[in-house]
Structure formats: C-alpha cells, structure tokens
Amino acid sequence: MAAEIKKEIQLEIAHVLFIDIVGYSQLSINQQRGAIEELNEIVRGSPQFQNAEAAAQLIKIPAGDGMALVFYRNPEQPVECALEISRTLKAHPQMHLRMGAHSGPVSGVIDVNGHANLAGAGLNIAQRVMDCGDAGHILVSKHVADDLGEYEHWRPFLHALGECEVKHGMRISIVNVYADEVGNAQLPKKFQALKKRTQQIRWAGAVAALLVVAAVAAGIGIFSHDRARSTSTPREKSIAVLPFENLSRDPDNAYFAEGIQDEILTRLSKIADLKVISRTSTQHYKSAPENLSEVGKQLRVAHIVEGSVQKSGDAVRINVQLIKAADDSHLWAETFDRKLIDIFSVESEVAKAIADQLRAKLSGSEAQVIAAKPTENPEAYDTYLRGLAYSLKPNLTQSNFLGAQEHLREAVRLDPKFALAWALLARMDALAHSTFHLPTCEESLQAADTASILQPTLGEALMAKGYYYYGCLRDYESAKAYYQRAREVLPNSSQIPQALAFVLRRAGDLNASLEHFKQSENLDPRNTSLLTQYALTYVVVRRFDEAIQKLDQILTIVPGDPDTLAVKACVLISQGNVDAASAAVGPLQPSSDQFLPLEVQAYVAILARQTGPIVSRLAEALAHSNPARRQENAELRFWFGWAQSVAGDAVAAKTIWQQTRAELEDLLKQQPENVTVIADLALTCIGLEDTAAAEGLADRASALDFVRRDALLSPFFEEMRARALARAGDAERAIPLLAQLLSTPYGGVSYWDWRLTPALLRLDPMFDPLRNDPRFQKLVAAPPPK
C-alpha cells in the first residue's frame, strides 16, 4: 500500500470511476468468483488503467461486486477508461457492468484492518452516480460533464438526463456518456419512472397555480426586541468590531479590509466569556464614528474596536484600537506591519490582546481556535477573502452568490485542505439553491463533507452541514442537530440562533422559534433583515401589534424604507385598517423594480375598491420593467389584472391573466418544484375562474415532500384552494376550509404573504361570492382566533 498511498492521510481532488457488476447477487459463489476475475482482467486491459498504474497515479479499491479506480491527473481519465472497458465488453457478452464517474475530494484513512484506504465525497458521489444507471450505462456527474464539455471532441458523447434522487434524498445532476459503439443510449429505469410520474402530475393537475401574494407573514424570521434592556447598562465584556477603513491606494482592496475585520470578529466570537456583536449590525457604521457612546448604546456594548488596513503587494499594515464606548477612552492600540503570509498571527494577536484587556477567560480549546492558521497558502487566503466579501453583501443577489462561489472554488483549488473555505462554499451553495433554485446541492454536500473530514470540530463546517440539510433537503431535524453542535463552538454567532429559529418555525414550534430570534437579536440588534423576520413570525401567530412594534423598530434604523413600510401596510391590512395601510404606502413612488411596494399599493387599492390610479401606475411599471425578471413581472401582471377586474374591465383583466398564465406555465416547466411559481400560477387561474386548474396546482404543491414536511408552508396551499372555491361560489367546501385556516398559524412562499383574518375576509373581493351566506357572515363577524 505504500506505493499506492504515498499521499499519506491528506485530502486531494481525485477523478473516480466506480464499476459494478449488474446481477452479481443472483450468481452462485463460483460464478461470482469467476465474474470478479473476469472483471479484473477486463479492467487491467484498459490502456488508461495501465498508463496510470505505471505512473503510480492510480489507486484501486475493491468494492464487493465491483471496484473504484481513483485517478489523479484529469477528469478525462476515468471516462476514457470507462469507454475502453465498454468496447472490450463486446467480447464478454455475459458480463454486464454499469459505471459512474465524479471528480471530488478524497483522503486517506486507516480501515478496521489497519490498512490504508480512501474515503471522501469524491468516492461517495461517484458510487451514487453509478447507482442511477443500468447495465451498459456510463454515467457522470454534471461536474465532470462540464469539465469534459470544455473540449469539443467530448460533446457528442454527453447527453444530459436531469436530476436523479439517491441516498439520503440527495439529488444529483446526471449526464449519460454514449456513442454508436460505447455506452447505453437507453434512458435509465430511474429516469423512466421519474418521467412517467412527471407526466401523470402534469396531466392530473392541468395548468394552474397560486401566487403568494398576501401580506406580511411568510415563514420567515424573527427578531424580538426588549425595550427595557436597550436602556440598561451593557455587559462589561461586550464588544463590537466596526468596519475597518481601507487605506490602500487601490480601492479594489476594500475586500481585504472587510475580510480582516470579519476574521478578527470571528476569532473574538469564539470566546464564550465575551459578548460579540454580529457584523451585520456593525456594518451600518463608519470606520471611526464620532458619537461612540451613542453607537455603544445602539449596539448594547461597552467596548468598540476600530481599525484600518493598508495593503501593498504582499505587505500589510494593520492598525487596531480598543475603546471604551461610554467615555471614548482608549484602552489599547497597536500597529502591525507584516507580510501577507503572516497575516493570521496578527488576527490571533489582536483577538488575544482584546480578550486580555477585557479580562475574558479563555479555555485551552478557545486559545487554540483563535490561534489557528486556516491555510498555509497566502494566495488561497486572499482568494477566500474575495469570496467572503461577496458573501457579506447586505443584499445577497444571484450575482453575489455566483461571485462568492467563483472565488471560493478557486480558493479550495489552490489549497484543497482549506476547511474554512470549503465550509463557506457549502453554505453559499445551499443558500443559492434555497433562494434562487440553482442546482448547487451536490457541490454543497461535497464541500460540507470535505470541510468536516478536514476539521471535524470546525464550527463553520458543522453550520455548513446544517445549511445543507435545511436548504437542500429540508430535513429540519438533521439541520437542527448540526446547528446545535455548531453553537457549542461558536457561542457568539447570531447566525446559529437565527438558523435554529428558521428550522423551528418550519417544524411548527413557533414559541421556541421566537425565543431563538430573541437570542439572535441580542447579538445582532441592528440587523434589519433579522428584525423583519421577527416581525413576520409574529404575523404567523397573528400577534399583529407586536409585529408592528418590531417593524417600527426597523424604521428607526432605516427611516422611510419602502419594503418595511410595505410589510407594515400588510400587517395593517390583516387587522382591517385599510386607511392606515394606505397612509403607510400611498406616498411611496416605487420604481418598476420595487415589486413589494408596488404590489402592496395594488392590494390596498383593491381592498378599498378604488383602483383607477393604481392601474395606471402598474401599466407604467410593466412598460419599464426588466424583461429578465420574468417571475416578478408575472406577479405584477397578476395584480394589474386584478386591479382591472375590480375597476370593471373584465375583458382587459382576462387578457392580462391569460398572458400571465402562459408566462408562468413556461417558468414552471423549467422549475417544476418552484412553489412560488406554482402559487403565482394558482392565483392567476383563480382570477380566470379556472377552479380545477387552481385546485390541481394546490394538489401539486401539497404532494411535494418538502411541502408536506413544512408546518408553515403546507396550509398556505389550502388557502389557495379556499380562494379558488370562494371565487367559484362553492360555499359548501370553501367555508369549512376558511374556518380551519383562521385558527391555523401558517406562512407562505414569499417573505411577506399575509394570513387570513376575519377582517381580511370582509375586505377581499375574491370572497364576494360568499358574502350572502350566513355561515360566511358569522366567520367575518368573529374576533380573530387566539
């Protein structure tokens, strides 16, 4: 084994071919032995195998009824080897093989017999890719196919199949490799079954959908504010690290100053005896504000850290000072002149000096953590900081996600043992999937597994696993377990109690969710996104007054913020206070890409039955909208149609809704599990009075596994059903369903969806067909259920 695993116990990117004998278990013992011998002979005859073995760049791993071949030169090797084996199989008609290839991290391990072996995501995913095929298939992951597709001679061999669900509910994008004389061109049985199920769903469900439109509560976050506490004396061992000033001549080095600030803050946050405020709250301030005592009060801390960074080539100068917020007295200051390769020692020294000044107790493990050197490669670290800067943007757009992913992938390429970079990449991938439906779950799992293999106790790696289970698999119990483990080593991370709040809310434990939002706010008191989530959770449980208090708290941080005013208007609508809602959003002049204020203005006008002005405003917004934002534009057209309908122009409304329906149906073909598109389409079908299509879409969404497991989301589609039935005048089915929804806490598919209340039922024109029914009159006359 010494020749085969000279790579010691280290992690590398490898190119893996997994091979399996189909039908092996049905053979007799003698036949099995013969089949393995025949397989070994076929594989050893492959020129790729022989060349790699001669160069000592191949590891062979027996796998029961097959084997794994681990190549190290390039991703073409395992696929070339598979094609060579496939050609040879023509002379062995009784031998039925399936093969799968993937490129990913592997590391050396010592097995139970004391022998060297390999493990890692590279091997695991290669086997799962293979498992999606049948006899004769050569399947590769999309990751490998993308690499091969860079070369024109490979393109005729590559045939995309889509996603295959494998172990643990994971989905992998699969590409079939075949040509006239190699591989298997037939659709694998797993994909045949998937295609059949998809056709059945489409046929049964017609085309329809449900938008998510409605007010302020979605299943989205929380943030509880204790006003009495805000005026109390802050903890002595509490600290906030303000943004570091970039003194470099090149303004493009701002990412480096941001990264140094965040790394120092992160090291401090791992000291349990300190209270460290999250960067999300501190980023609102200047590098050196004049009113430090006021900053200290707003952040609820006794001490402030200020600093500056100057970078020129590989030389770095860092100035840091610790200040007592109450009287602006300087407790400690230091200037560090270092080379880039020594930057980690500065971050550690600063954290240690501040802890000493505040007399914070450091455990042995905490001292090790804050002194840790995440990588030996300065270029990888610089690239990581560039990716980190994208991840820290206040509004994570799709382009920001892609920027973060690009730099983080490069960082781990430069240093495959860079666990911190792997962990952040895993987290960005999971968020990109859950936020923008990007196909990044496979990479997220691979990156999280890699980070965990490299540093099993790294808090960021544990948190990344939680994000994967939450954002990709919607496995809330597993996500909660990882977050709780991460919290033990990241005691000051506001992201962990916030993440737990999200998980608990989806699991239906709303009281525990609110408590975790409160804990997160204590560490991140100026995070307006978090405060919005806090308010929306109050809406979920219909505690509207507390939701408005939380939104007013946000408006003291960002006065006049259009989105916050729009959310506040939604809460007022749920209370039946249309005049106050109109006062909140009426003066706003949103641009064509400020969708939330526009939609809330439209709903307020619809509830007031005065839609003339909003019809003109929506027409202008749509005329100047960005055509690339198809889904948002389709939502605006839904509101445009509804406003036209209330204004009495049924013909115009129908024309607009038909156009909206066609656009959303096309989007749904591309993203069949995008519940926001399903919801938008359902509401459009309700407008067109196609009740069967709307109900079919509600059924389609409710049949999705992740919707069934989501305590907040699943009732939302029952609201869509109730709206469709009400619009059709089906009182017998609609009214019992509405009564049930009025006493059910639930969220929605967008972050501001409102909840039904008796007041909203009284106002919403969609329920007009039920108004003369005594049972409906009783519902709307009742006080809001507890």
Order of alpha helices (4+ residues) and beta strands (2+ residues): beta-alpha-alpha-beta-beta-alpha-beta-beta-alpha-beta-alpha-beta-beta-alpha-alpha-beta-beta-alpha-beta-alpha-alpha-beta-beta-beta-alpha-alpha-alpha-alpha-alpha-alpha-alpha-alpha-alpha-alpha-alpha-alpha-alpha-alpha-alpha-alpha-alpha-alpha-alpha-alpha-alpha-alpha-alpha-alpha-alpha
